[in-house]
Structure formats: C-alpha cells, structure tokens
Amino acid sequence: QVNLVESGGGSVQIGGSLKLSCTASGGPGYSPMNYCMAWFRRAPGKEREMVATINNYGGTTYAESVEGRFTVSRNNDVSTLYLEMESLKSEDSATYYCAADPSSGYYCERTEKPYHFWGQGTQVTVSS
C-alpha cells in the first residue's frame, strides 16, 4: 500500500503563488518514489484533469493550461512531491490531488487510470 498526503493548499489572490507538497510512504514491497507521480485537479462541476507528471528521472510534462506557470518536482530523499504554482488564475481553483503509478517509473501517463494510489486532496482557491 502507498499512502499519499497532500498539504499546502489555501486561499490566494489572483496572480499569487502557492506551493503544494505531497508526502509519500509505502508499505512492504512498495517504493512510491520509484514510480511515476502526478498532480491532478478537480474543479467544481468538472472532471478531474492532469496538471503535471514527473518520472523517476525528473522528466516532466504539464497540461497546456499551466505550462510556464507551474513547476513539478520531487525530492526522493524526503519522499516528497511538490507543485509550485505561480501567476495563479481564478480557473486554477480546484481540489488538487497527488497520485502515484506503480506500473511505471519512466513513461508517465497523462490520464488518471494508471494511477493506482491517490491522496485525499488539498483545496486551492484563487480569488480577487
């Protein structure tokens, strides 16, 4: 089993910044920091969407809507995934989830299906 715990959400003004963290831990036989990891988000009334992925080698992909504003990173020494968000817009308001795909460490899917483990989510609200 893999346990993912997000933190760092909150309320911020339009144009502001926020940094999310996701601490990962695994039971016997699980090494979450060897897996593809990703951030997803779900806004009210919308489907959950991929925000960013990062593979075991630090390779990243981003949704077009956040490219250039968000940065995903991981620190395997402290088993933590990060999402730095800048120039936030009202449409970035959502519940943000981190997820881990135990089936891959290199090629990270951009859809949610392969991500077997999920955190509980952290709320981000961007307003004027």
ZIMO-V832195 format. One record per helix or strand of 2 or more residues. SS is the DSSP state (@ for helix, = for strand). FROM is the first residue (numbers start at 0). TO is the last residue. Records with the same first field share a line. If there is no record, write none. Layout:
SS = FROM-TO ; FROM-TO
This chain:
= = 1-6 ; 9-12 ; 17-25 ; 35-41 ; 48-53 ; 59-61 ; 69-74 ; 79-84 ; 93-100 ; 116-117 ; 121-126
@ = 31-33 ; 75-77 ; 89-91
